[in-house]
Amino acid sequence: MIHGIGLRSLLIGLMLVLLSACAEPQTFSIHDGLTDSDSTKFQNIVSQFIIENGFGNHVIYFSSASNEAENALRNGTVYMVHSANQPFIVADGEKIRKAGNYFISKKLMEDAPQVVSFLSKMHIDETIIAECLQWAEDKGTDFDGAALYFLLNYQSKWSTWIEEKTYQAAKKVLRAQISNSALKDEF
């Protein structure tokens, strides 16, 4: 009888592992603020690329007023808010915490601590951002092109923000996107 219970528990455990492996990737909502800041847009695209292609999660961006963003963080309907555009949000450590350039929700802390760790480490100097945006302007491309330029030319920087397996997954997608890009000869 005890042996049968052990086997049943083992089978249930294996089914749970298989189900979690087959589960849909989680979607993270990011509030980008009511901003026209090129720096913020650029950083959001870089973080989105790494979260989607390195961690395998989806990212959705939207904008609203500061008080709406704070309420959404507190109730868990938004996972991240870019802090440069939301000076009135209070990080209380309980429901909202500061991680690098982002305010993050308790839900993100619980559901994706590896993403929180990444956001806490992510920092791009304004001079690098200016360089990437200037390159994009010179080549007649957009923020996505500027982000690809950064991701290709500053791998030694952003690879330190994430684990090796996450870096390798993002790097694989980066190579594919560059080889399929109209700007492939520019990189």
C-alpha positions as CSV (number, residue, x, y, z in Angstrom):
1,M,0.0,0.0,0.0
2,I,2.7,2.5,0.9
3,H,4.6,1.6,-2.3
4,G,1.5,2.3,-4.4
5,I,1.1,5.7,-2.8
6,G,4.7,6.5,-3.6
7,L,4.2,5.5,-7.2
8,R,1.0,7.6,-7.5
9,S,2.7,10.6,-6.0
10,L,5.6,10.2,-8.4
11,L,3.2,10.0,-11.4
12,I,1.3,13.1,-10.2
13,G,4.6,14.9,-9.8
14,L,5.7,14.0,-13.3
15,M,2.3,15.2,-14.7
16,L,2.7,18.5,-12.9
17,V,6.2,19.0,-14.3
18,L,5.0,18.2,-17.8
19,L,2.0,20.5,-17.5
20,S,4.1,23.4,-16.3
21,A,6.6,22.8,-19.1
22,C,3.8,23.0,-21.6
23,A,2.1,26.1,-20.1
24,E,1.8,29.2,-22.1
25,P,4.4,31.9,-21.4
26,Q,3.3,34.5,-19.0
27,T,2.4,38.0,-20.3
28,F,3.9,41.0,-18.5
29,S,2.1,44.4,-18.8
30,I,4.5,47.3,-18.8
31,H,3.3,50.9,-18.3
32,D,5.7,53.2,-20.3
33,G,4.3,56.4,-18.9
34,L,3.0,59.4,-20.8
35,T,6.3,60.2,-22.3
36,D,7.9,61.2,-25.6
37,S,11.3,60.3,-24.1
38,D,13.5,58.6,-26.7
39,S,15.6,57.2,-23.9
40,T,12.6,55.5,-22.2
41,K,11.3,54.1,-25.5
42,F,14.7,52.7,-26.3
43,Q,15.2,51.1,-22.9
44,N,11.7,49.6,-23.0
45,I,12.4,48.0,-26.4
46,V,15.7,46.6,-25.1
47,S,14.0,45.2,-22.0
48,Q,11.1,43.8,-24.1
49,F,13.6,42.0,-26.4
50,I,15.4,40.3,-23.5
51,I,12.2,39.4,-21.6
52,E,10.5,38.0,-24.7
53,N,13.4,36.3,-26.3
54,G,15.6,35.4,-23.4
55,F,13.0,34.5,-20.7
56,G,10.2,33.5,-23.2
57,N,7.5,35.8,-21.8
58,H,5.3,38.2,-23.7
59,V,5.3,42.0,-23.0
60,I,2.5,44.4,-23.6
61,Y,3.0,48.2,-23.3
62,F,0.4,50.8,-22.6
63,S,0.2,54.4,-21.2
64,S,-2.0,56.2,-18.8
65,A,-1.9,58.8,-16.0
66,S,0.4,58.3,-13.0
67,N,-2.3,57.5,-10.5
68,E,-3.7,54.8,-12.8
69,A,-0.3,53.3,-13.2
70,E,0.3,53.2,-9.4
71,N,-3.1,51.6,-8.8
72,A,-2.5,49.0,-11.5
73,L,0.8,48.1,-9.9
74,R,-0.8,47.8,-6.5
75,N,-3.6,45.5,-7.7
76,G,-1.2,43.5,-10.0
77,T,-2.8,44.3,-13.4
78,V,0.5,45.9,-14.4
79,Y,3.9,44.3,-13.7
80,M,6.3,47.1,-14.4
81,V,6.3,50.9,-14.8
82,H,9.3,52.8,-16.1
83,S,10.2,55.1,-13.2
84,A,11.6,58.0,-15.1
85,N,8.1,59.0,-16.1
86,Q,6.3,58.3,-12.8
87,P,7.9,60.4,-10.1
88,F,4.8,60.2,-7.9
89,I,4.7,56.4,-7.4
90,V,5.8,55.3,-3.9
91,A,7.8,52.1,-3.6
92,D,6.6,50.7,-0.4
93,G,8.6,47.4,-0.5
94,E,5.4,45.4,0.0
95,K,3.2,45.8,-3.1
96,I,5.7,48.0,-5.2
97,R,9.4,47.8,-5.3
98,K,12.1,49.7,-7.3
99,A,14.2,47.5,-9.6
100,G,16.6,49.5,-11.7
101,N,14.7,52.0,-13.9
102,Y,11.4,50.2,-13.1
103,F,8.8,50.1,-10.4
104,I,7.7,46.4,-10.2
105,S,4.6,44.8,-8.7
106,K,4.5,42.2,-5.9
107,K,3.0,39.9,-8.5
108,L,6.1,40.1,-10.7
109,M,8.3,39.6,-7.7
110,E,6.4,36.4,-7.0
111,D,5.9,35.1,-10.5
112,A,9.2,36.0,-12.2
113,P,12.0,36.7,-9.8
114,Q,14.6,36.1,-12.6
115,V,13.0,39.0,-14.6
116,V,13.1,41.2,-11.4
117,S,16.8,40.4,-11.1
118,F,17.4,41.3,-14.7
119,L,15.5,44.6,-14.4
120,S,17.5,45.4,-11.2
121,K,20.7,45.0,-13.1
122,M,19.7,46.7,-16.4
123,H,21.4,50.1,-16.8
124,I,22.3,51.7,-20.1
125,D,24.4,54.9,-20.0
126,E,22.8,57.9,-21.7
127,T,25.9,58.2,-23.9
128,I,25.3,54.7,-25.2
129,I,21.6,55.4,-25.7
130,A,22.6,58.6,-27.6
131,E,25.0,56.6,-29.8
132,C,22.4,53.9,-30.6
133,L,19.7,56.5,-31.4
134,Q,22.2,58.5,-33.6
135,W,23.1,55.3,-35.5
136,A,19.4,54.6,-36.1
137,E,18.8,58.2,-37.3
138,D,21.9,58.0,-39.6
139,K,20.6,54.7,-41.1
140,G,17.0,55.9,-41.4
141,T,15.6,53.2,-39.0
142,D,13.5,53.3,-35.8
143,F,13.9,52.4,-32.1
144,D,13.8,48.7,-33.0
145,G,16.9,49.2,-35.2
146,A,18.6,51.2,-32.4
147,A,17.8,48.4,-30.0
148,L,19.2,45.8,-32.3
149,Y,22.4,47.9,-32.7
150,F,22.7,48.0,-28.9
151,L,22.1,44.3,-28.4
152,L,24.6,43.4,-31.1
153,N,27.4,45.9,-30.2
154,Y,27.0,45.8,-26.4
155,Q,26.6,42.1,-25.7
156,S,29.3,42.2,-23.1
157,K,27.2,44.7,-21.2
158,W,23.7,43.2,-21.3
159,S,24.9,39.6,-21.0
160,T,25.9,40.4,-17.4
161,W,22.3,41.3,-16.5
162,I,21.0,37.7,-17.1
163,E,21.9,34.1,-16.7
164,E,23.9,32.4,-19.5
165,K,21.0,30.3,-20.8
166,T,18.8,33.4,-21.0
167,Y,21.6,35.2,-22.8
168,Q,22.1,32.3,-25.3
169,A,18.3,32.2,-26.0
170,A,18.2,36.0,-26.7
171,K,21.4,35.9,-28.7
172,K,20.0,33.2,-31.0
173,V,16.9,35.3,-31.8
174,L,19.1,38.4,-32.2
175,R,21.2,36.7,-34.8
176,A,18.1,35.6,-36.7
177,Q,16.5,39.1,-36.5
178,I,19.7,40.7,-37.8
179,S,20.1,38.2,-40.7
180,N,16.5,38.9,-41.7
181,S,16.8,42.6,-41.2
182,A,16.8,45.1,-44.1
183,L,19.8,46.6,-42.3
184,K,21.8,43.3,-42.1
185,D,24.6,44.8,-44.1
186,E,24.8,47.8,-41.7
187,F,25.6,45.7,-38.6
